[in-house]
Amino acid sequence: MALAMHVHPLDKHLRVKRLPTIFCSGCGIGIALSAMLRALDKRISEGSVNPNKVLWVSGIGCSGRAVLYLNYDVAHVLHGRAIPFAIGAVLANPELKAVVLGGDGDIAAIGGNHLIHAAKRNFDMVVVMITNFIYAMTGGQVAPTTPYGVYTTTTPAGNPEYPLNVIKLVGALNANYVARASVTTPHLIEQYFYKALAMRGFRFIEVVATCPEMFGRHIGLRDSVEMFSELKKRVVYRHRPSLEEAMIDWEKGIVIGEFVERNNPSFIELLRGVKK
Ligand SMILES: Cc1ncc(C[n+]2csc(CCOP(=O)(O)OP(=O)(O)O)c2C)c(N)n1
């Protein structure tokens, strides 16, 4: 008897020949990506997003790697440079809907300056930053988001620094949308990404994610189930929290929700306004 071909409803968004992914078992990137694809699928079937105008851009890292599995125009560029690449693409063709996907290292460390200026300009793009608290691809080194006191391979006595709260940073600038979800709340990733896709200006979504191999295992969480349930315990949903409430602390908790929603003119609109 011939085996029935298994077709997943999201297969049309993927380069299925490239599967399986490089991701470890229990990695949160797949949860985040599938939630984003469900939102995109909805937008495409409603006719509010043209799939031929979607451009995914990523830098280097496990999270950055995710775009290589997508059946879209994608650009996998230098570490930290996804945002400036997307800026160039949108300036050349303002019809593009640019989505930047990357890790907390890629977006907030080596790419931090680009992030600041793109948010300050309210530049037309959606940025999804996967925060797994470390540099996963290179072996679990300290990242700007690593919580205080936590072991990483480069802070064996515990991280002496307090983490960078990227939600507060981007929210203090001119971004139109600033939200944080977690892979333990995939429905919120889907909801926020769905909303962000239809907005103008700079839209930033931080997705707090499990990394059982390079974060969890190093801090004593034995497997991916333990990593997932520990993260789930720490995540606190708030309805429309203020930026002041955007706590991201491994011991005290991680507040998720929609922190900022504005409708300010985007960079392309402002540019058209001054162009004679
Ligand atoms: C210019 C440059 N510097 C450093 C590296 C090494 N490197 C590769 S991935 C990475 C960080 C990955 O961390 P993150 O962006 O958080 O992504 P993750 O793997 O955790 O998803 C670094 C430092 C590089 N590839 N290029």
The ligand as an SDF file (V2000), in Angstrom:
LIG
                    3D

 26 27  0  0  0  0  0  0  0  0999 V2000
   31.0410   39.7380   12.0960 C   0  0  0  0  0  0  0  0  0  0  0  0
   30.7810   38.5040   12.8820 C   0  0  0  0  0  0  0  0  0  0  0  0
   31.0990   38.4600   14.1810 N   0  0  0  0  0  0  0  0  0  0  0  0
   30.8630   37.3480   14.9070 C   0  0  0  0  0  0  0  0  0  0  0  0
   30.3260   36.2390   14.3000 C   0  0  0  0  0  0  0  0  0  0  0  0
   30.1040   34.9710   15.1050 C   0  0  0  0  0  0  0  0  0  0  0  0
   28.7040   34.7620   15.4220 N   0  0  0  0  0  0  0  0  0  0  0  0
   27.9220   33.9580   14.6690 C   0  0  0  0  0  0  0  0  0  0  0  0
   26.3770   33.8490   15.2450 S   0  0  0  0  0  0  0  0  0  0  0  0
   26.7310   34.9010   16.5540 C   0  0  0  0  0  0  0  0  0  0  0  0
   25.7300   35.2730   17.5980 C   0  0  0  0  0  0  0  0  0  0  0  0
   24.4640   34.5090   17.5490 C   0  0  0  0  0  0  0  0  0  0  0  0
   23.6100   34.9210   18.5760 O   0  0  0  0  0  0  0  0  0  0  0  0
   22.1760   35.4830   18.2800 P   0  0  0  0  0  0  0  0  0  0  0  0
   22.2310   36.5580   17.2680 O   0  0  0  0  0  0  0  0  0  0  0  0
   21.5460   35.8180   19.5710 O   0  0  0  0  0  0  0  0  0  0  0  0
   21.4370   34.2620   17.5690 O   0  0  0  0  0  0  0  0  0  0  0  0
   21.0860   32.7950   18.1210 P   0  0  0  0  0  0  0  0  0  0  0  0
   22.1030   31.8740   17.5220 O   0  0  0  0  0  0  0  0  0  0  0  0
   21.1150   32.8480   19.6170 O   0  0  0  0  0  0  0  0  0  0  0  0
   19.7060   32.5730   17.5800 O   0  0  0  0  0  0  0  0  0  0  0  0
   28.0590   35.3100   16.5100 C   0  0  0  0  0  0  0  0  0  0  0  0
   28.6950   36.2100   17.5020 C   0  0  0  0  0  0  0  0  0  0  0  0
   29.9980   36.3160   12.9300 C   0  0  0  0  0  0  0  0  0  0  0  0
   29.4270   35.2880   12.2760 N   0  0  0  0  0  0  0  0  0  0  0  0
   30.2390   37.4470   12.2460 N   0  0  0  0  0  0  0  0  0  0  0  0
  1  2  1  0
  2  3  1  0
  2 26  2  0
  3  4  2  0
  4  5  1  0
  5  6  1  0
  5 24  2  0
  6  7  1  0
  7  8  2  0
  7 22  1  0
  8  9  1  0
  9 10  1  0
 10 11  1  0
 10 22  2  0
 11 12  1  0
 12 13  1  0
 13 14  1  0
 14 15  2  0
 14 16  1  0
 14 17  1  0
 17 18  1  0
 18 19  2  0
 18 20  1  0
 18 21  1  0
 22 23  1  0
 24 25  1  0
 24 26  1  0
M  CHG  1   7   1
M  END
$$$$
